[in-house]
Amino acid sequence: MPSARALVLATHPGPAVAVTTVATLLAVAADVPAGRVVLVCLAVLAGQASIGWSNDWLDADRDRAVARADKPVVQGAVAPSLLRSAALVSVVLAVVLSLLLGPAAGTLLLVLVASGWAYNAGLKRTAASVVPYVTGFGLLPAGVVAAAPGTPAAPWWLIAAGGALGAAAHLANVAPDIEEDLATGVRGLPHRIGAAASAVTGAVLLFAGSLVLVFGPAGPPSAAAWVGLGLAAPAVVVAGLSGSERSRRLAFPAVMLLTVLDVVLLLLGGAALT
């Protein structure tokens, strides 16, 4: 019988919690009413759970082939059929919760969900593997801001930063599994350009995203923004070293942590998101 822990692990809880936290904090910063902030949180969390579960369901055979010990489905702790059911139920829940925020906000939020499913379903094996990350994470802030009264548009710099950070997250996320991926026929963009080029590109994108968040908002950067830029430095270094075997597994957590910190400092700095 599958354990609750196995099901939680199969959601890829680290990224799921990080993305949900970022969306929730952005909703607060955009003056979304409290009840709708909760709705944003639940909608994004349901979408992220569906992406994680669908990933482990669709990749079950591939993960078994390379003996991915970190995967509950490989350990026999959960069946692919249960992951499929959980993924389908949670994606329906994500659709319903997102659309309760209105057609504009809901559609924009669901772009991230659709992007994640498209990546899992096959885009990860193509040179366009970065597109779902750029699209999904670029439009996530737009969906959150649109949940505010009057359906405002997100500023350009928030969307640009989201896309850059999303692309950096993709490059860092693939780094630890490049060899296993190649052994099972997965050849996304990072696999095609190589670990070193992926690491450098990811670091550049990570720093660029942080710069946009600091200098994009109108007026001089706040003290919190400068602090955020300083905190970006170690994360950028880790991302730049992700091409080496020793640092590969540190890169993705570093990107996720920096993204959350960036949003926290953006909130503290009082940047206008609408």
C-alpha positions as CSV (number, residue, x, y, z in Angstrom):
1,M,0.0,0.0,0.0
2,P,1.5,3.4,-1.0
3,S,2.5,5.7,1.8
4,A,1.5,9.3,2.0
5,R,5.2,10.1,2.2
6,A,5.8,8.4,-1.2
7,L,3.0,10.4,-2.8
8,V,4.3,13.6,-1.4
9,L,7.8,12.9,-2.6
10,A,6.5,12.1,-6.1
11,T,5.1,15.7,-6.4
12,H,8.8,16.9,-6.4
13,P,8.0,18.9,-3.2
14,G,11.0,21.2,-3.4
15,P,10.1,22.9,-6.7
16,A,6.4,22.6,-5.9
17,V,6.7,24.5,-2.6
18,A,9.1,27.0,-4.0
19,V,6.9,27.9,-7.0
20,T,3.8,28.0,-4.8
21,T,5.5,30.3,-2.3
22,V,6.7,32.6,-5.0
23,A,3.1,32.9,-6.5
24,T,1.6,33.5,-3.0
25,L,4.1,36.2,-2.2
26,L,3.6,37.9,-5.5
27,A,-0.2,37.8,-4.9
28,V,0.4,39.6,-1.6
29,A,2.7,42.2,-3.3
30,A,0.1,42.8,-6.0
31,D,-2.6,43.6,-3.4
32,V,-4.7,40.6,-4.2
33,P,-7.4,40.3,-1.5
34,A,-6.7,37.7,1.2
35,G,-9.3,35.2,0.1
36,R,-8.0,35.3,-3.5
37,V,-4.4,34.9,-2.3
38,V,-5.5,31.6,-0.7
39,L,-7.1,30.6,-4.0
40,V,-3.9,31.5,-5.9
41,C,-1.9,29.4,-3.5
42,L,-4.1,26.4,-3.8
43,A,-4.5,26.7,-7.6
44,V,-0.7,26.8,-8.1
45,L,0.0,24.1,-5.6
46,A,-2.5,21.8,-7.3
47,G,-0.9,22.5,-10.7
48,Q,2.5,21.8,-9.3
49,A,1.4,18.6,-7.8
50,S,-0.1,17.5,-11.1
51,I,3.2,18.3,-12.9
52,G,5.3,16.3,-10.4
53,W,2.9,13.3,-10.4
54,S,2.7,13.2,-14.2
55,N,6.4,13.4,-14.4
56,D,7.0,10.3,-12.3
57,W,4.1,8.5,-13.9
58,L,5.2,9.1,-17.5
59,D,8.9,8.5,-16.7
60,A,8.3,5.4,-14.6
61,D,9.9,3.0,-17.1
62,R,12.8,5.3,-17.9
63,D,13.5,5.9,-14.2
64,R,13.5,2.1,-13.6
65,A,15.8,1.6,-16.5
66,V,18.5,3.8,-14.9
67,A,17.6,2.7,-11.3
68,R,16.7,6.2,-10.0
69,A,16.8,5.4,-6.3
70,D,15.4,8.8,-5.4
71,K,12.1,8.0,-7.2
72,P,9.3,6.4,-5.1
73,V,8.0,4.6,-8.1
74,V,11.4,2.9,-8.6
75,Q,11.5,2.0,-5.0
76,G,8.1,0.3,-5.4
77,A,6.5,2.7,-2.9
78,V,3.8,3.9,-5.3
79,A,2.4,2.5,-8.5
80,P,2.4,4.4,-11.8
81,S,-1.3,3.9,-12.1
82,L,-1.9,5.7,-8.8
83,L,0.4,8.5,-9.9
84,R,-1.6,8.8,-13.1
85,S,-4.9,9.0,-11.2
86,A,-3.5,11.6,-8.8
87,A,-2.1,13.7,-11.6
88,L,-5.4,13.7,-13.5
89,V,-7.4,14.6,-10.4
90,S,-5.0,17.4,-9.3
91,V,-4.9,18.9,-12.8
92,V,-8.7,19.1,-12.9
93,L,-8.6,20.7,-9.5
94,A,-6.0,23.2,-10.7
95,V,-8.2,24.1,-13.7
96,V,-11.2,24.7,-11.5
97,L,-9.4,26.7,-8.8
98,S,-7.5,28.8,-11.4
99,L,-10.7,29.7,-13.3
100,L,-12.4,30.7,-10.1
101,L,-9.9,33.7,-10.2
102,G,-11.4,34.8,-13.5
103,P,-10.8,33.9,-17.1
104,A,-7.7,36.1,-17.6
105,A,-5.9,35.2,-14.4
106,G,-7.0,31.6,-14.6
107,T,-5.8,31.1,-18.2
108,L,-2.4,32.7,-17.5
109,L,-1.9,30.5,-14.4
110,L,-2.8,27.4,-16.3
111,V,-0.1,28.2,-18.9
112,L,2.4,27.1,-16.3
113,V,0.5,23.8,-15.8
114,A,0.1,23.2,-19.5
115,S,3.8,23.9,-20.0
116,G,4.8,21.4,-17.3
117,W,2.6,18.7,-18.8
118,A,4.0,19.4,-22.3
119,Y,7.5,19.2,-21.0
120,N,6.8,15.8,-19.3
121,A,4.9,14.5,-22.3
122,G,7.8,14.9,-24.7
123,L,9.2,18.4,-25.0
124,K,12.0,17.5,-22.6
125,R,13.4,15.3,-25.4
126,T,13.8,18.1,-27.9
127,A,15.9,21.2,-28.4
128,A,12.8,23.2,-27.4
129,S,13.0,21.8,-23.8
130,V,13.5,25.3,-22.4
131,V,10.4,26.8,-23.9
132,P,7.9,25.4,-21.3
133,Y,10.1,26.9,-18.5
134,V,10.4,30.3,-20.2
135,T,6.7,30.4,-21.1
136,G,5.3,29.0,-17.8
137,F,7.5,31.0,-15.4
138,G,7.2,34.1,-17.5
139,L,3.4,34.1,-17.4
140,L,3.0,32.9,-13.9
141,P,3.5,36.5,-12.5
142,A,1.1,37.8,-15.1
143,G,-1.5,35.4,-13.9
144,V,-1.0,36.2,-10.2
145,V,-1.1,40.0,-10.8
146,A,-4.3,39.6,-13.0
147,A,-6.0,38.1,-9.9
148,A,-6.0,41.5,-8.3
149,P,-9.1,43.7,-8.5
150,G,-9.5,45.2,-12.0
151,T,-7.4,42.4,-13.6
152,P,-4.3,44.6,-14.0
153,A,-1.4,43.7,-16.3
154,A,1.9,42.7,-14.8
155,P,4.9,45.0,-15.5
156,W,7.2,43.9,-18.3
157,W,10.1,43.5,-16.0
158,L,8.3,41.0,-13.8
159,I,7.5,38.8,-16.8
160,A,11.0,39.1,-18.2
161,A,12.6,38.2,-14.9
162,G,10.2,35.2,-14.6
163,G,11.2,33.9,-18.0
164,A,14.9,34.3,-17.3
165,L,14.7,32.6,-13.9
166,G,12.6,29.8,-15.4
167,A,15.2,29.1,-18.1
168,A,18.0,29.1,-15.5
169,A,15.9,26.7,-13.4
170,H,15.6,24.3,-16.4
171,L,19.3,24.3,-17.0
172,A,20.1,23.7,-13.3
173,N,17.4,21.1,-12.9
174,V,18.7,18.9,-15.7
175,A,22.3,19.1,-14.6
176,P,22.3,16.2,-12.1
177,D,20.7,13.8,-14.4
178,I,22.4,14.4,-17.8
179,E,24.0,11.0,-18.0
180,E,20.8,9.1,-17.0
181,D,18.8,11.2,-19.5
182,L,21.2,10.5,-22.4
183,A,21.2,6.8,-21.6
184,T,17.4,6.7,-22.1
185,G,17.3,8.9,-25.2
186,V,16.4,12.3,-23.6
187,R,18.2,15.0,-25.5
188,G,16.9,18.4,-24.4
189,L,18.6,21.7,-25.0
190,P,21.1,21.2,-22.0
191,H,22.1,17.8,-23.3
192,R,22.7,19.2,-26.7
193,I,24.9,22.1,-25.7
194,G,26.7,20.2,-22.9
195,A,27.0,20.5,-19.2
196,A,29.6,23.3,-19.2
197,A,27.7,25.6,-21.6
198,S,24.5,24.9,-19.8
199,A,26.0,25.9,-16.5
200,V,27.4,29.2,-17.9
201,T,24.2,30.0,-19.7
202,G,22.1,29.2,-16.5
203,A,24.4,31.5,-14.4
204,V,24.1,34.4,-16.9
205,L,20.3,34.0,-17.0
206,L,20.1,33.8,-13.2
207,F,22.1,37.0,-12.8
208,A,20.1,38.7,-15.6
209,G,16.8,37.9,-13.9
210,S,18.1,39.4,-10.7
211,L,19.2,42.5,-12.4
212,V,15.9,43.0,-14.1
213,L,14.1,42.7,-10.7
214,V,16.4,45.3,-9.2
215,F,16.5,47.9,-12.0
216,G,13.1,47.1,-13.7
217,P,10.8,48.8,-11.3
218,A,10.4,52.6,-11.6
219,G,12.6,54.8,-9.5
220,P,15.9,54.1,-7.8
221,P,16.5,50.5,-6.5
222,S,15.5,50.1,-2.9
223,A,17.9,49.0,-0.2
224,A,16.1,45.6,-0.2
225,A,16.8,45.3,-3.9
226,W,20.5,45.9,-3.4
227,V,20.5,43.2,-0.7
228,G,18.8,40.9,-3.2
229,L,21.5,41.5,-5.8
230,G,24.2,40.8,-3.2
231,L,22.5,37.5,-2.3
232,A,22.3,36.6,-5.9
233,A,26.1,36.3,-6.2
234,P,26.6,32.9,-4.4
235,A,23.6,31.4,-6.3
236,V,25.0,32.6,-9.6
237,V,28.4,31.0,-8.7
238,V,26.8,27.7,-7.8
239,A,24.8,27.8,-11.1
240,G,28.0,28.5,-13.0
241,L,29.7,25.5,-11.4
242,S,26.8,23.1,-12.1
243,G,28.6,21.7,-15.0
244,S,31.0,20.0,-12.6
245,E,29.8,16.8,-11.0
246,R,30.4,18.0,-7.4
247,S,28.1,21.0,-7.7
248,R,25.4,19.6,-9.9
249,R,22.9,18.8,-7.2
250,L,23.3,22.2,-5.6
251,A,22.4,24.3,-8.6
252,F,18.7,23.8,-8.8
253,P,18.1,24.4,-5.0
254,A,20.2,27.5,-5.3
255,V,18.1,28.8,-8.2
256,M,14.8,28.1,-6.3
257,L,16.0,29.7,-3.1
258,L,17.2,32.8,-4.9
259,T,13.9,33.1,-6.7
260,V,12.0,33.0,-3.4
261,L,14.4,35.5,-1.8
262,D,14.1,37.8,-4.8
263,V,10.4,37.9,-4.4
264,V,10.6,38.4,-0.6
265,L,13.0,41.4,-1.1
266,L,10.8,42.7,-3.9
267,L,7.9,42.7,-1.5
268,L,9.9,44.4,1.2
269,G,11.1,47.0,-1.3
270,G,7.6,48.0,-2.1
271,A,7.9,47.7,-5.9
272,A,4.6,48.4,-7.7
273,L,3.5,45.2,-9.5
274,T,0.3,46.8,-11.0
